[in-house]
Amino acid sequence: MPEPIPFSQALRERTRVVHEKSEGAVFMQDLMAGRGSRDDYVRLLAQHWFVYDALEEAERCSPMTLSSPRSSLPS
């Protein structure tokens, strides 16, 4: 049986590629360089709220570790 890993570690490993791609998006580059508007930032936060709400709910409902072999992580 694979050794359990912390949920935060599994999430970081499984979303790394997508996260790195999003950092290269023109929208994110503009926002981070101060070229985005306040409304752009508010919309981004509103989109992220649903993601973080789901993550917090999952944390409340399940153990903090996953028993997933590292070899099954998407690349």
Secondary structure, 3 states (H helix, E strand, C coil): CCCCEEHHHHHHHHHHHHHHHHHCCHHHHHHHCCCCCHHHHHHHHHHHHHHHHHHHHHHHHCCCEECCCHHHCCC
